[in-house]
Amino acid sequence: MRAMSLRKIGEPLELVDCPAARPGPGELRLQVEACGVCRTDLHVVDGELNGAKLPLVPGHEIVGRVVELGPGASRFSMGQRVGIPWLGHSCGRCRYCEAGQENLCDTPGFTGYTLDGGYAEHCVASQDYAFALPEEPDPVSLAPLLCAGLIGYRSYRMAGEAPRLGLYGFGAAAHILTQLACWQGREIYAFTRPGDAAAQAFARETGAIWAGGSDQAPPVELDAAILFAPVGALVPLALRAVRKGGVVVCGGIHMSDIPGFPYADLWGERVIRSVANLTREDGEQFLRLASQAGIEVATRSYRLDEANEALDDLRTGRLTGAAVLVP
């Protein structure tokens, strides 16, 4: 099979020909139909996340069809379409797994980070961490739901019942979440890079009732804010934008350092919290809601051998919506 391989941190991915892995007990081999390009992939490739296995095939927003079943694999049938997310394994035995917090597992496996992912023509994954996907939609439109959608949804849940919700960084996750929130009757206030008129127009077209630069104050007090941009300096700004008792959720796996800020900005029972990974329950809930809400994902497709171009477009902010590789 062909795959894009990370051989050394900080260097471009290499297109390689290699044997397709065979599925082990309880595993599936998929023929990849599409794989989203996520900001977490950037953090891995650029070395902002330590511990990646090398060489590595990145990618954790995988849509594929089952072409081989490992011993004991029976959840899915041959030819069935499934999705593979970031969480690829949890131990099931640690205090977090036993408490229903498998996203905090002490010994997890992550697709496209510690496990080979979907920047390839084939991939292998555990059947227990795969999701059944509908047959009808274009696989390109489904792929971003498997991380941008899922992590966005977990962040949304952590924000609580927030009638007025601010989103900092309007990319793949935010444009998916905006549609869900509007469908549920909430108001979205979108914050982009200062001066990014195209992103602000995209946010308003997607359903935001206000869009401006991250250096601007919203026209009303927010009940909660979610930060998808990995910029620690946005945390104090978001705290000042939310009301007393409001919540600021940091939705990324990596963020630059948060600068010091006056205690008065936090006082009033405001809360800062992070979101780590996802649970399978999150996935099942979100995929049902996405179907009910009729979420439409804005995408740009790239060939598999254009993965470096897709990553660079994401890195430099040239994308509107989500990048997706098509083998």
Beta strands, then each sheet from edge to edge (+ up, - down):
strand 1: 2-5
strand 2: 14-17
strand 3: 27-37
strand 4: 62-69
strand 5: 81-84
strand 6: 87-89
strand 7: 109-110
strand 8: 122-126
strand 9: 131-132
strand 10: 164-168
strand 11: 187-192
strand 12: 210-213
strand 13: 222-227
strand 14: 242-250
strand 15: 271-274
strand 16: 299-303
strand 17: 322-326
sheet 1: 1+ 2-
sheet 2: 8+ 3- 4+ 5- 9+
sheet 3: 8+ 3- 17+ 16+
sheet 4: 6+ 7-
sheet 5: 12+ 11+ 10+ 13+ 14+ 15+
end
